[in-house]
């Protein structure tokens, strides 16, 4: 297996074997595998249903892996792992994050902004956004906030009065290292799957 397109000494067969081994050993936390699986309606819906049972997500009307938000020339573009909308028009960005880069809150802030960017058209009023509640969801193989919780959910609120702002935005972080699942025990199977632990009964 030789080609003039490869540099001298490059072993194509060895590279192929290495790639095959890596793919065989990949878990759902692998970026490409996550996109392939969660880009399918039934799996994405089941994951969201288990993750956010309180939202009562009955049906997804759109599921797109590697959804790119087109921005201006001088702006950083964003490609969501999986973007979906449900039957009520709510928008969900679903992300897999294995490495802790130390910037998770600010990354989520930018992703949230890009979701808004993708939903408001010229001359539309800001009230249009009320019809599109947005959720940025990260499944992390680390506990960014160090409290041991399986789920951290953030919304804007007034600090003194604990008054919710009401801007219909949620930032949600799931921690695959947690063992405290509370009312989200159905989600444990997926978080375990991130570590390669398969529950054949589920």
C-alpha positions in Angstrom: 0.0 0.0 0.0 2.1 2.9 -1.3 1.2 6.2 -2.9 3.1 9.1 -4.2 0.8 11.3 -2.0 2.4 10.0 1.2 5.9 11.2 2.4 8.8 8.8 2.0 8.9 6.1 4.7 5.2 6.5 5.6 3.7 3.1 6.4 0.1 3.2 5.2 -0.7 -0.2 6.6 0.6 0.6 10.1 -1.4 3.9 10.1 -4.5 2.1 9.0 -4.1 -0.6 11.7 -3.6 2.1 14.3 -6.7 3.9 13.2 -8.7 0.7 13.2 -7.6 -0.1 16.8 -8.5 3.3 18.0 -11.9 3.1 16.4 -12.5 -0.4 17.8 -11.7 0.9 21.3 -13.7 4.1 21.0 -16.5 4.8 23.5 -19.4 7.2 23.1 -17.1 10.0 24.3 -15.3 9.8 21.0 -16.3 13.0 19.1 -17.0 11.3 15.8 -18.8 8.3 17.3 -20.9 10.7 19.5 -22.0 12.6 16.4 -22.8 9.5 14.4 -25.0 8.1 17.2 -26.6 11.2 18.5 -27.2 12.5 15.0 -30.0 9.9 14.9 -33.4 11.1 16.1 -34.3 8.2 18.4 -31.0 8.2 20.3 -30.8 11.9 20.6 -34.3 12.0 21.9 -33.7 9.2 24.4 -30.6 11.0 25.8 -32.4 14.3 26.2 -35.5 12.6 27.7 -33.3 11.0 30.3 -31.2 14.1 30.9 -34.0 16.6 31.2 -37.2 14.7 32.2 -38.7 17.8 33.7 -38.8 19.4 30.2 -41.1 16.7 28.8 -39.5 16.5 25.4 -42.1 14.5 23.5 -40.6 14.7 20.0 -37.7 16.1 18.0 -38.4 17.8 14.7 -34.9 18.4 13.7 -31.5 16.7 14.5 -28.3 17.7 12.9 -24.8 16.6 13.7 -21.9 19.0 13.2 -24.3 22.0 12.8 -22.3 25.1 11.9 -23.4 28.6 12.7 -22.3 31.0 10.0 -20.9 34.2 11.4 -19.1 37.3 10.1 -15.7 37.1 8.4 -13.9 38.4 11.6 -15.8 36.2 14.0 -15.0 32.8 15.3 -17.4 30.2 13.9 -19.0 27.5 16.0 -19.8 23.9 15.0 -22.2 22.2 17.5 -21.7 18.5 18.0 -25.4 17.9 17.8 -28.1 20.6 17.3 -31.7 19.8 17.7 -35.2 21.3 18.1 -38.2 19.8 19.7 -41.9 19.9 18.9 -42.3 23.2 20.9 -39.5 25.0 19.1 -37.0 24.8 21.9 -33.4 24.5 20.7 -30.7 22.2 22.2 -27.0 22.2 21.6 -25.6 18.8 22.8 -21.8 18.6 23.3 -19.4 15.9 24.4 -16.3 17.2 26.3 -13.6 14.8 27.4 -10.7 17.2 28.1 -10.9 19.9 30.7 -9.4 23.0 29.0 -10.3 25.2 31.9 -12.6 27.4 29.9 -15.9 25.6 30.0 -18.1 28.5 31.3 -16.8 30.9 28.7 -17.1 28.3 26.0 -20.7 27.7 26.9 -21.3 31.5 27.0 -20.1 31.8 23.4 -22.1 28.8 22.2 -25.2 30.2 23.8 -24.6 33.5 22.0 -24.2 31.7 18.7 -27.5 29.9 19.2 -29.2 33.3 19.6 -27.4 34.5 16.5 -28.9 31.7 14.5 -32.5 32.4 15.5 -33.1 36.2 15.1 -33.5 37.5 11.6 -33.2 41.1 10.4 -36.0 43.3 11.5 -37.4 40.7 13.9 -38.2 41.9 17.4 -36.4 40.6 20.4 -39.7 39.0 21.6 -39.2 36.4 18.9 -36.6 34.8 21.1 -39.3 33.9 23.7 -40.5 31.3 21.2 -37.1 29.6 21.1 -35.8 28.7 24.7 -32.2 27.6 24.3 -30.3 24.9 26.1 -26.5 24.4 25.9 -25.7 20.9 27.3 -22.2 19.6 27.9 -21.6 15.9 28.9 -18.2 16.1 30.6 -15.8 13.4 31.5 -14.6 15.5 34.5 -16.2 17.4 37.4 -15.5 21.0 36.4 -17.2 22.5 39.5 -15.8 20.0 41.9 -19.0 19.4 43.9 -19.7 15.8 42.9 -23.1 16.5 41.4 -24.2 14.6 38.3 -25.8 17.8 36.9 -25.2 21.5 37.2 -27.9 23.8 35.7 -27.4 27.5 35.4 -29.9 30.2 34.6 -29.7 34.0 35.0 -31.1 35.4 38.2 -31.0 38.5 40.4 -28.5 37.6 43.2 -30.1 39.4 46.2 -33.7 38.5 45.5 -33.0 35.1 43.8 -35.3 36.4 41.0 -35.1 34.5 37.7 -34.4 36.8 34.8 -36.8 34.9 32.5 -34.6 35.0 29.4 -35.3 31.3 28.6 -31.7 30.3 28.5 -30.2 27.3 30.3 -26.6 26.1 30.6 -26.3 22.5 31.7 -23.2 20.5 32.6 -23.3 16.7 33.2 -20.5 15.2 35.2 -19.6 11.6 34.2 -17.4 11.2 37.3 -20.4 11.6 39.6 -22.1 8.9 41.6 -24.9 11.1 42.9 -27.7 10.9 40.4 -30.7 11.6 42.5 -33.8 11.7 40.2 -31.7 11.1 37.1 -30.7 7.5 37.6 -31.7 6.7 34.1 -28.9 8.9 32.9 -26.3 6.9 34.8 -26.2 4.3 32.0 -25.1 6.9 29.5 -22.5 8.5 31.7 -21.1 5.1 32.5 -21.0 4.4 28.7 -18.6 7.4 28.4 -16.1 5.2 30.3 -16.8 2.1 28.3 -19.0 0.5 30.9 -21.9 -1.1 29.0 -25.2 -2.0 30.7 -26.5 -4.8 28.5 -29.9 -4.7 30.3 -30.5 -1.1 29.3 
